[in-house]
Amino acid sequence: MNTSDYEPYGGLPPLTGICTMEAAMQPGLSVDDCVARLKRDHYALKRLHEIWVSRLTAEPIYELKMAFSLHSHIAAEQIEAFRKRVAEMREPPLGLDQVPDTNLQFFFDEIHNAPTPQLLLGVYEIAIPALIQALENHRRDTNPLTDHPSTRVCRLALVELEEIADYGAKAVAALVNESTRTASQSWLQLLDDCLQNAGSLDGTSTTETKNLTPEYSATPYVYDRIPRRDERFKDSYNMGVNAEAFLYDPNFAPQPKVLMMYYKRLREIDVPEMMASIITETPGKSWDYYRDMTRQLWDEARHAMMGEVGFVSLGVDWTQIPINFTWSLGLNTQLKPWERHAVLYFIERGLMPNTGKRFEWEVGVASQNPLSATIQDYDWADEVLHSNIGRDWYVPEFPTTAEAIKYGDECWSKVLSDWKSWKEQRLTNHDNWWPEIYKQACASWGIEPDAAVLAFDTSYENQRADLKSISASG
């Protein structure tokens, strides 16, 4: 029979529709060649993940913190898929911790150390497009039937990488001016030279020998654990409004409590700032650990954006609220990574009782504000997941869960709250910002401010920002 005469039954698509018969008859990549490419893709994703996470804390621009959180989460999930595929192909040992090409190592080291404008150019204009091209090449060169599991991994990764590339192009257009781009040309050429020496990211192009002189990577990268915020974030040491004291006071109605919950959500910007330090400064764990912790980091960033959305929905200018960074600053500078994780788990567990996240959801429902109810519904679900992540990666190091929780409480108690010192140093007056923000919300709701709510004036001077000392929390 002539192959051109071959027809599936009843005119059905051949080979389940994944490709034509002609395409399936092409030899394509060998298993060894396929694995070699997948390992280079994996290395690129892992280095991008490292860059996004480790640069998040000290990046001042809020929107970039959020983007780095999302992009690191996407990278972590795709890394998992590539690791699984390599493991299916006559490995182990997988060799996934090995550098596949020193030119690629040089390439990512340069980006990792670059200032923010150059980092954006390096990641979003060179690294991401190079990775996209590598995945497209793999789909083109391999046999779509014999290597379907790999083509599927590549195809699904491409969907998310294209979204990242789209965001990156817009970020570069917004934040990188022409003078910066012009001044960066020699460095951008250095990155291109790295890829040429490597035969492109996937190693399939003709290699060239270009002299590579380090610029930003001449000095090894050092993680900066000090959280930084852009100019919209004012009075960052201010702890003059105790959100938990207001939220758990039964004398206040649900409606104004929604405003305080939006504040609590937006304030969660400090959790990615702190979790990035745990991930970056905790080497030697299995990849599952980093994937799960990065998922939680992204969730916490989402929570901050939920608060942002809540304020915008009410026409409230959230930039007039002091979103303090004292929690991430204190934990990052006073505790070791393991102790930070202990504090994180202690807080997550404290949010599980009925007086924790369930209570916040009930307040959202009772407020008759559908957006608030939705936000708290998903916030609650996320926190259950986060408690389970702590159960999987933190609790097993202790004889009992009770001891793990006790240790977290002790670690947080070690963090010095310099409430008075910050005031004495004139870093803040701990001003009560609540009345003005409440008035803005009342204007949006079309109601007159309640005098008792307006008069709320309880600070964090003598209390931590958790539920332990709130009487209503049990």
N, C-alpha and C positions, 0 to 999 in steps of 0.2 A: 504494500500500500504506500502510495506517495504521501509524505507527511503533510503536504498542503491539502490533501483530501480528508484529513482526520477531522471528525466532528464529534463533540460530546453528545450525550443522549438528549434528544428532543430540543437541541439548540440551546441547552443550558450553558452558562459561562464556563470555560475550561478552568480547571485547577482552582475551584472555589472562587474564582474572580480575582485572585491576587496578582496574576500576570497572564500574559499570552503563552501559548505553547512554545512559540519561537523563543521568547525570553527565557523560559525554563530550560531550554536545550543548550543555553550558553554555559560554559564551565563556571565562570565567575571566580570568586576568591577561594583560595584554600582555607582550611581551618586555621592554619598558622598565620596566614596573612590577615584573616578576619580578626583574630585575637590581637595581633599586633596593632591594628587600627583601633580596636575597642579600648585597648590599654592607653593609647595616647589620648583618646577622647576622655576616658576616665580621669587621666592625669589633669587634663585641662579643666574639667569640671571641679575636681578636688581643689585645684589651686584657686579657681574663681570663688569657690565656697570659702576658702581660707581668707581671701582678700576681703570679700564682702563682710564676713563676720568680724574680722579683726579690725577693720577700719570703721565699723559702725559707732563704737563708743565715742571716739574723739571727733567724729564728723559733726560739725555744728548744725548743718541744715537739716531740719526736721524731716522734710520730704525725702531726702536722701537716706536718712536713717531708716525710714519706712521701706524705701525701695531696696536697700541693701538687705533688710530683713526678709522681704519676699524673695528676692533673687537668690539669697543663700538657701532658703527653704526649697526652692525649685531645684537648685543645684544638688542639694542633699538627696532629694527624692530621685533625681535622674542618676546620681552616682550609685544609688542602691540598685537601680535597674541594670546598669552597666556591669556592676560587680556580679550580679546574679548571672548575667549572660556569659561572662567570662568563665565563671565557675562551672557552667554547663558544658564547656568545650575542652574536654580532656586536660584541664588543669587539675587539681592543684599540684605543686604550690602555685598560687595565683600570681604572685609577683606584683601585686597591685600597689605596693608601697615603694616600688623601685621607680627611679626617674627614667623614663623611656628615652630621653634625649637631653643632654645637658644644655643644648641651645634653647629648648623649651623651658628648662629651669631658669636660665638667664632671662628669658622673655618675661616670665611671670614674676620673677624677683624684681625686675625693673618696675613693673606696674604696681606691685605691692608697696614699694617704697615711694611712689610718686605722690606729689601734692594732688589735692582733689581735682583741679581742672585737668591735669595730665592723666590722672587715674581714670577719669571719665572717658577721655579720648582713647586711652589704651584698652580699657575693658570693652567699651561699647562700639568703638569704631574699628578696632583691630582684632581683639581676642574673640569676641562673640561672633563676628562675621567669619573668622577663620574656622571656628568650631562648626558653625552652620555649614560652611563649605565642605568640611571634612565629612559630616554626616550625609550630606547630599552625594558626595563622591562614593561613600560606602553603598548607599542605596543603588547608585548607578552601576557600580562595578561588581557587586556580588550577585550570586544567583538568587532571584527573588523567592524561589521555592525551597531550595536546600537551606538557605540561610534566612528563612522568613523570621525566626525569632529575633535575629539581629536587625533586620530591616524594620521590624515593628518597634523595637527599642529606639532606633534612630528616628523613625517617623514621629513617635510620640514626643521625643525630646525636641524635635524641630518645632513642633507647635508652640511649646513654651519658650524656646530660645528666640523664636521670631517675635514673640510678645516682649521679651526682654530687650531685644534689639530695637523694637519700636519705641519703648520707653527711653532707652538709652539715647536714641537719636534726638528725642525731644528734650532730654535733660542736657545734652551737649549744646543744643541750640539755645537753651535758656541760660546756661551758666558759663559757657566758654566763648569769650569774645575773639574777634579776629586777631587782635594783638597777641593774645595768649597762644592761639593756634600757630601763628607765624613764628613766635619765639620757641615753639615746641617742635618745629619741623625736623631738626637734627635728631631729637630724641625719638620721634615717630619713625624716622628712617632707621634708627637703631633697632627698633622693634621689628620693622620689616626685614632687616638684615638677619635677625635671630630666626625668623620663620624661613627665610631663604636658606640659611645654613642647615636648618632642620628638614629641608625638603617639604615645607609647609607643615601645618599642624599635624596632618595625618601621615607625613613622611612619604608621600607618593610622588612629590615633584622632584625635579633634578636639584640636587643639593649644590650650594655654592659655598665658597669659603670667604666670608667677610670678617674683617677684624672687628671684634666686639669689645669696646671699652666701656666698662660700667659707668653709669651716670648716677642715677638715684640708688642703685644697689651697691655702690662702692662701700657703703656702710651697711652692715646687716640690719634687717628690720627689727625694731623694738616696739612691742605692743604698748600703746598709750591707753592706760586704763582710766584716765581722768575724763569723765563725761563732759561734753561741751554742747552748747546750744547756740542757735543763731540769735540775732538781735531782737527778734520778737519775744524771746523768753526773758522776762525782766524779773529782778528780785528773786533769783533762784534759790536763795537760802531761806526764803520766807516760809515759816511754819506757823502762821498766825491763825489759820482756820482749820479746826479739827473736823474733818469730814465725817469720820466714824461717830463722833459724839453727836453730831447733828442727825445723821442717818438713823441711828438706833434710839433716838429720843422719841418715845411714844406721844409726846405732846405736839409734835409737828406732823402736819398732813403729808400725804404722799406726793402731792404736786411739787412743792419746793424741793423735796428729796430727790426728785428726778434730776434737778439741776446739780445737786451735789454728787449724784452718781455719774453724771457726765464728766464732772471734774475728776472723780476717782478713775474713770476710764482713761481720760487724756493723760493723767498723771502717770499712767502705766508706761509711758515712754521710757521711764527709768529701768523697767525690767529688761528690755532688750539690751540696754546699755550695760547692765550687770551680767546678764546671761552670756553676752558676747565674751566677757572676761573669763567666765567659767570654761566655755568651749575652747577659747584660744589658749588658756593656761593649763589645760588638763590634757596632756599627751598620753598616748599609749592605750587608749580605750578601743574597743571594737567599733566598727563603723556604725552599728546600730545605735550606739550611745550618741554619737554626734548627730545622726539623723533625727533621733527623737528629741534631743535637746534643741536642735535647730527648728524643729516643728513648733516647740513651745515658744521659742524666741519669736517666731513669726506670729503666732497667736497673740502674744502680748503686744506686738506692734499693731495688730488688727484692733485690739481693744483700745489702744490709744486713738486710733483713727475713728473708732466708734464714738468716743467722746467728742472728738473734733466735729464729726457729723452732727451729733446731738446739739452742740452749741450753735452750729451754723443753722440748723433747722429752726432754732428759736430766735435767730437774729442777734445772738449774744456774741460779743467780740471776745473770744477766748484769749486773745493776746494781752488783754488787760488783767488776766488772772496770773498770779505768780505760780507757775508750774515748777515746784521745787525739784532739785536733783540731789537732795541730801541723802536719800536712801542709796542710790547707786554710787554716789561719791563715797559714802561711808563704808559700804561693803567692799567696793573695789580697792580702797586704799587701806583698810584696817583689818581685813580678813583674808585668809588664804582661799584659793578656789574651792576646796572641799568644804570649808566653813560657809562660804557663800551659798553653796548648794544646800547645805543644812538649813540655812535661814529660809531659802526659797521653799523647801519642802515643808518646813514648819508653818509657813504662811499658807501654803496650799491646803494643808490639812485643816488649818483653822477656818478655812472657808467652806468646808464640807458640811458642817452641821446645819440644821434648819435655820439657824440665825446667821448663816453666811450667805452664800450665793443664792440659795433658795429664797431667803428673805429679800434680797435685792430684786429678784424677779417678781416676787409678790408685790413689792412696792411699785415696780414698773406697771404691773397689771392694774393695781388699785389706783394709780395716778390717771388712768384712762388716756395715757399717752402711748399709742400703739408702737411708735418707734422705740421708746424706752423699754417697753415690754419685750420687743424683739431683741434688742441689744442685750438685755439681761438674760434672756432665754439662752442665747448662744454663748454668752460669757460664762454662764453656769456650766453648760455642757463642756466648754473648753477647759474649765478649771477641774472638772472631774478627770478629764484626760491627763491634765498636768499632774494631778495627784498620783495617778497611776504611773506616769513616767518616773516620778520620784520613788514610788514603790518598787519599780523595776531596777532603777540604777543607783539609788541612794540607800534605801532601807536594808538591802541584803548585807551591808557592811556592819550591821548591828545585830546583837542577839535577838532583840525584839523591836517591834514598831514603836513601842512606848519610849524605849531608850533613844531611838532615832529622832523622835519628836523632841525629847528632852534636850538632846544635844543641839538641835536647831535653835531652841529657845535660849540656851546658854550662849551660843555663838552670837545671836542677835543682841543679847545683853552686853556683849563685849564691845559693841560698836558705840563709840562715844557720841552722844547727841549734844552738840555744842550750842544749844539754843541761846543761852545767855552770852556765850563767848562770841557767837556770830553777831549779836547785837552790839556788844562792847567793841567789836572790831569794825562796826559800822558797815558790815556786809548786808545787813537787813535791819529793819525796825519791827519785823513780824507784823506788819500792818494788817488789819482786818479788811480784806478785799470783798467779803461776802455781801454787804449791803448794796453796793453799786451793781454787782452782777445780778443779784436778786431783783433789783429794780428793773434792769434791762429785760429780764425774763418776764416779769409781771407786765411790762409794756407789751411784750409779744403775746402774752396770754389775754391781754385786755382786762386786767383786774388791778385792784389796788393792793399794794404790798401789805401783808399781815404784820402788824407791829411787833408781835413776839418773834416771828421769823426774822424780821429785819434787825432785831436787837441781838441775834445770836453772836456771841463773842467768846468762844472757847478755842484755845490754841493747843498746840502740841508741847507746850513747855514742860509738862510733867507726865507725858503719855506717849507711848510708841504708836505708830500708825498701824495697829493690828486690832484684833477683837479680844485679846486676852483680858484687858482691863475694862472692857465695856460690859457693864452689868447685864445688859439685855442679851449678851451673847452666850451666857451660861457657862 
